[in-house]
Amino acid sequence: MYNFGKGSLSYLDNPQLHPQIKVFMSEVLKISKVDISVIDGVRNVEQQQILFLKGVTELDGINELSDHQLEKYDDNLGRAIDVIPYVKGVNI
């Protein structure tokens, strides 16, 4: 069984992230065959725009909101995180 590291927990413990995301990811980690790192979470418009301008996402954060963004939902909670496998101490 795996445990989330400090970096991953910093995203999952963000009070602006919908709390069910952490519950869900804890369950995923229990059954996962590989360790998982959370590499991004809640974003504001400016952060989304930076990723859009870099070509990382097709959502500009203004006209098309990401589930990462607080502004998308009435409760102002983000509903997305980015995860990658973590194998032998390396994010891959």
Backbone as a chain_set.jsonl record, in Angstrom:
{"seq": "MYNFGKGSLSYLDNPQLHPQIKVFMSEVLKISKVDISVIDGVRNVEQQQILFLKGVTELDGINELSDHQLEKYDDNLGRAIDVIPYVKGVNI", "coords": {"N": [[0.837, -1.19, 0.0], [0.408, 2.254, -0.687], [1.351, 5.643, 0.268], [0.434, 9.069, 0.186], [2.828, 11.584, -0.537], [4.403, 14.561, 0.874], [4.268, 16.632, -1.063], [2.127, 15.841, -2.749], [0.082, 15.783, -0.835], [-0.063, 18.471, -0.251], [-1.508, 19.498, -2.36], [-3.877, 17.975, -2.168], [-4.84, 18.63, 0.351], [-5.639, 21.211, 0.107], [-7.864, 23.692, 1.003], [-9.572, 24.698, -0.896], [-10.085, 22.758, -2.7], [-12.457, 20.401, -3.751], [-13.682, 18.384, -1.175], [-14.286, 15.663, -1.623], [-12.562, 14.811, -3.57], [-10.102, 14.212, -2.357], [-10.908, 12.079, -0.726], [-11.705, 10.231, -2.691], [-9.244, 9.868, -4.088], [-7.69, 8.741, -2.082], [-8.874, 6.257, -1.835], [-8.365, 5.272, -4.398], [-5.576, 5.093, -4.298], [-5.276, 3.01, -2.491], [-5.88, 0.722, -3.962], [-4.253, 0.828, -6.129], [-1.742, -0.319, -8.386], [0.615, 0.934, -8.715], [2.523, 3.613, -7.263], [1.306, 6.965, -6.794], [1.613, 10.341, -7.775], [0.424, 13.559, -7.014], [0.384, 16.304, -9.043], [-0.646, 18.768, -9.617], [-3.321, 21.046, -8.861], [-5.95, 22.918, -7.627], [-6.639, 25.855, -9.467], [-6.292, 29.338, -10.284], [-7.653, 31.928, -12.427], [-5.457, 33.206, -13.636], [-3.383, 31.323, -13.406], [-4.443, 29.272, -14.979], [-4.519, 30.561, -17.437], [-1.78, 30.866, -17.973], [-0.978, 28.195, -18.393], [-2.562, 27.678, -20.616], [-1.511, 29.479, -22.521], [0.997, 28.368, -22.802], [0.35, 26.134, -24.168], [-0.369, 23.843, -22.856], [-2.932, 23.227, -22.1], [-6.227, 23.256, -23.556], [-8.12, 24.879, -22.592], [-8.88, 28.134, -21.862], [-9.382, 29.443, -19.467], [-10.923, 31.654, -19.17], [-12.982, 32.066, -21.186], [-13.491, 29.406, -21.498], [-13.722, 27.382, -18.87], [-11.704, 25.461, -16.653], [-12.051, 22.38, -14.811], [-10.393, 22.553, -12.697], [-10.546, 25.111, -11.809], [-11.714, 27.536, -9.459], [-13.749, 29.271, -10.043], [-15.56, 27.996, -11.651], [-17.644, 26.551, -10.483], [-20.529, 26.971, -8.363], [-19.997, 26.685, -5.641], [-17.407, 27.421, -5.404], [-15.228, 25.598, -5.372], [-12.505, 23.683, -6.457], [-12.47, 20.972, -8.781], [-10.691, 19.148, -9.848], [-7.611, 17.409, -10.246], [-4.208, 16.86, -11.171], [-2.508, 13.921, -11.896], [0.261, 11.616, -11.798], [2.129, 8.582, -12.459], [4.324, 7.31, -9.937], [7.296, 5.912, -9.755], [9.755, 3.988, -8.297], [10.858, 6.203, -6.907], [10.707, 8.263, -8.756], [8.908, 10.626, -10.611], [7.019, 9.745, -13.375]], "CA": [[0.0, 0.0, 0.0], [1.168, 3.495, -0.825], [0.892, 6.837, 0.974], [0.777, 10.306, -0.5], [3.913, 12.362, 0.033], [4.107, 15.941, 1.259], [3.873, 17.418, -2.229], [0.771, 15.443, -3.129], [-0.843, 16.214, 0.209], [-0.253, 19.926, -0.312], [-2.616, 19.712, -3.307], [-5.098, 17.323, -1.69], [-5.307, 19.295, 1.572], [-6.041, 22.585, -0.205], [-9.28, 23.859, 1.374], [-10.356, 25.11, -2.056], [-10.337, 21.555, -3.496], [-13.632, 19.688, -3.251], [-13.175, 17.353, -0.249], [-14.48, 14.311, -2.134], [-11.405, 14.447, -4.399], [-9.128, 13.546, -1.485], [-11.5, 10.793, -0.344], [-11.616, 9.374, -3.865], [-7.848, 9.536, -4.378], [-7.22, 7.833, -1.03], [-9.37, 4.932, -2.213], [-7.611, 4.863, -5.589], [-4.223, 4.722, -3.888], [-5.351, 1.716, -1.799], [-5.968, -0.394, -4.912], [-3.344, 1.066, -7.244], [-0.567, -1.186, -8.512], [1.779, 1.827, -8.673], [2.372, 4.814, -6.455], [0.761, 8.085, -7.558], [1.92, 11.698, -7.329], [-0.437, 14.651, -7.451], [1.323, 17.327, -9.504], [-1.332, 20.053, -9.759], [-4.658, 21.021, -8.283], [-6.78, 24.103, -7.808], [-6.003, 26.96, -10.203], [-7.064, 30.546, -10.53], [-7.691, 32.3, -13.845], [-4.103, 33.519, -14.103], [-2.636, 30.068, -13.547], [-5.002, 28.567, -16.127], [-4.081, 31.292, -18.629], [-0.375, 30.534, -18.213], [-0.948, 26.861, -18.997], [-3.17, 27.801, -21.945], [-0.554, 30.157, -23.405], [2.091, 27.419, -23.037], [-0.164, 25.033, -24.966], [-0.56, 22.672, -22.005], [-4.364, 22.972, -22.046], [-7.033, 23.948, -24.559], [-9.07, 25.712, -21.866], [-8.193, 29.402, -21.597], [-9.626, 29.906, -18.11], [-11.832, 32.804, -19.194], [-14.144, 31.661, -21.978], [-13.688, 27.983, -21.203], [-13.144, 27.135, -17.554], [-11.254, 24.114, -16.297], [-12.568, 21.878, -13.531], [-9.427, 22.966, -11.676], [-10.798, 26.5, -11.423], [-12.698, 27.83, -8.424], [-14.835, 30.071, -10.602], [-16.441, 27.195, -12.494], [-18.787, 26.031, -9.731], [-21.121, 27.92, -7.411], [-19.412, 26.552, -4.303], [-16.013, 27.888, -5.487], [-14.292, 24.518, -5.071], [-11.944, 23.002, -7.614], [-12.884, 19.58, -8.891], [-9.752, 18.38, -10.652], [-6.193, 17.383, -9.92], [-3.401, 16.156, -12.165], [-1.718, 12.867, -11.255], [1.162, 10.825, -12.63], [2.724, 7.465, -11.715], [5.569, 7.54, -9.207], [7.923, 4.599, -9.742], [11.136, 3.972, -7.803], [11.289, 7.535, -6.507], [10.738, 9.198, -9.876], [7.658, 10.891, -11.314], [7.197, 9.415, -14.786]], "C": [[0.877, 1.248, 0.0], [0.548, 4.601, 0.019], [1.273, 8.059, 0.159], [1.895, 11.03, 0.237], [3.475, 13.787, 0.331], [3.622, 16.789, 0.09], [2.456, 17.117, -2.665], [-0.246, 15.927, -2.108], [-1.064, 17.726, 0.193], [-1.366, 20.285, -1.302], [-3.926, 19.161, -2.758], [-5.678, 17.99, -0.452], [-5.719, 20.745, 1.337], [-7.524, 22.748, 0.128], [-10.173, 24.303, 0.213], [-10.605, 23.944, -3.026], [-11.547, 20.848, -2.902], [-13.158, 18.516, -2.394], [-13.339, 15.922, -0.755], [-13.324, 13.858, -3.027], [-10.378, 13.698, -3.548], [-9.64, 12.175, -1.053], [-11.35, 9.799, -1.494], [-10.173, 8.929, -4.116], [-7.259, 8.618, -3.31], [-7.663, 6.404, -1.328], [-8.625, 4.396, -3.438], [-6.228, 4.362, -5.191], [-4.204, 3.36, -3.187], [-5.325, 0.541, -2.776], [-4.993, -0.269, -6.082], [-2.158, 0.098, -7.214], [0.732, -0.378, -8.543], [1.469, 3.002, -7.759], [1.929, 5.953, -7.37], [1.218, 9.387, -6.935], [0.873, 12.654, -7.869], [0.495, 15.802, -7.81], [0.671, 18.687, -9.757], [-2.727, 19.909, -9.196], [-5.441, 22.263, -8.647], [-5.981, 25.192, -8.513], [-6.921, 28.163, -10.233], [-6.984, 30.878, -12.021], [-6.281, 32.528, -14.387], [-3.287, 32.255, -14.321], [-3.134, 29.275, -14.758], [-4.555, 29.229, -17.426], [-2.63, 30.969, -18.976], [-0.262, 29.172, -18.893], [-1.53, 26.877, -20.407], [-2.176, 28.424, -22.931], [0.662, 29.286, -23.709], [1.649, 26.245, -23.901], [-0.396, 23.75, -24.182], [-2.038, 22.259, -21.957], [-5.073, 23.737, -23.153], [-8.047, 24.881, -23.913], [-8.378, 26.985, -21.41], [-8.427, 29.963, -20.202], [-10.557, 31.093, -18.022], [-13.123, 32.426, -19.924], [-14.507, 30.199, -21.745], [-12.954, 27.673, -19.901], [-12.777, 25.671, -17.375], [-11.928, 23.682, -14.997], [-11.612, 22.187, -12.376], [-9.814, 24.321, -11.068], [-11.937, 26.655, -10.419], [-13.937, 28.493, -9.002], [-15.876, 29.23, -11.359], [-17.726, 26.767, -11.776], [-19.247, 27.025, -8.673], [-20.512, 27.84, -6.015], [-17.942, 26.987, -4.256], [-15.002, 26.853, -5.013], [-13.808, 23.894, -6.368], [-12.318, 21.533, -7.6], [-11.948, 18.747, -9.762], [-8.353, 18.489, -10.072], [-5.493, 16.693, -11.077], [-2.526, 15.158, -11.422], [-0.84, 12.173, -12.287], [1.684, 9.652, -11.798], [4.041, 7.89, -11.06], [6.207, 6.172, -9.016], [9.389, 4.731, -9.318], [11.668, 5.374, -7.538], [11.308, 8.569, -7.605], [9.338, 9.376, -10.443], [7.87, 10.606, -12.785], [5.992, 9.831, -15.613]], "O": [[1.945, 1.279, 0.611], [-0.61, 4.52, 0.43], [2.322, 8.079, -0.486], [1.913, 11.087, 1.467], [2.333, 14.171, 0.076], [2.682, 17.572, 0.23], [1.671, 18.029, -2.923], [-1.312, 16.423, -2.473], [-2.13, 18.205, 0.579], [-2.083, 21.265, -1.101], [-4.969, 19.807, -2.869], [-6.886, 17.925, -0.226], [-6.109, 21.434, 2.28], [-8.357, 22.017, -0.408], [-11.398, 24.284, 0.332], [-11.259, 24.122, -4.053], [-11.651, 20.711, -1.683], [-12.318, 17.733, -2.838], [-12.583, 15.044, -0.338], [-13.124, 12.659, -3.222], [-9.848, 12.67, -3.97], [-8.874, 11.212, -1.021], [-10.919, 8.664, -1.29], [-9.916, 7.745, -4.333], [-6.402, 7.791, -3.623], [-6.914, 5.454, -1.099], [-8.298, 3.211, -3.505], [-5.765, 3.334, -5.685], [-3.215, 2.633, -3.282], [-4.801, -0.523, -2.447], [-4.918, -1.16, -6.928], [-1.647, -0.25, -6.149], [1.82, -0.94, -8.413], [0.309, 3.336, -7.517], [2.152, 5.907, -8.579], [1.216, 9.531, -5.713], [0.482, 12.573, -9.033], [1.304, 16.23, -6.986], [1.363, 19.653, -10.076], [-3.252, 18.803, -9.067], [-5.578, 22.613, -9.819], [-4.812, 25.426, -8.207], [-8.146, 28.042, -10.211], [-6.317, 30.177, -12.781], [-5.96, 32.081, -15.488], [-2.577, 32.138, -15.32], [-2.336, 28.675, -15.479], [-4.247, 28.546, -18.403], [-2.292, 30.815, -20.15], [0.477, 29.023, -19.867], [-1.046, 26.17, -21.29], [-2.027, 27.938, -24.053], [1.29, 29.443, -24.756], [2.482, 25.443, -24.324], [-0.597, 22.688, -24.771], [-2.351, 21.08, -21.793], [-4.57, 24.754, -23.631], [-8.76, 25.598, -24.614], [-7.403, 26.932, -20.659], [-7.721, 30.886, -19.794], [-10.945, 31.501, -16.927], [-14.211, 32.463, -19.349], [-15.675, 29.816, -21.79], [-11.725, 27.699, -19.844], [-13.45, 24.772, -17.879], [-12.325, 24.518, -14.186], [-11.993, 22.091, -11.21], [-9.441, 24.626, -9.935], [-12.974, 26.0, -10.518], [-15.045, 28.295, -8.504], [-16.961, 29.725, -11.667], [-18.776, 26.639, -12.406], [-18.456, 27.814, -8.155], [-20.515, 28.83, -5.284], [-17.306, 26.93, -3.203], [-14.033, 27.19, -4.332], [-14.599, 23.611, -7.268], [-12.464, 20.926, -6.539], [-12.369, 17.75, -10.348], [-7.967, 19.505, -9.494], [-6.136, 16.011, -11.875], [-1.877, 15.506, -10.435], [-1.148, 12.146, -13.478], [1.682, 9.718, -10.569], [4.768, 8.732, -11.588], [5.73, 5.364, -8.219], [10.155, 5.491, -9.91], [12.8, 5.692, -7.903], [11.865, 9.651, -7.421], [8.652, 8.393, -10.726], [8.789, 11.151, -13.395], [5.976, 9.626, -16.827]]}, "num_chains": 1, "name": "protein.A"}
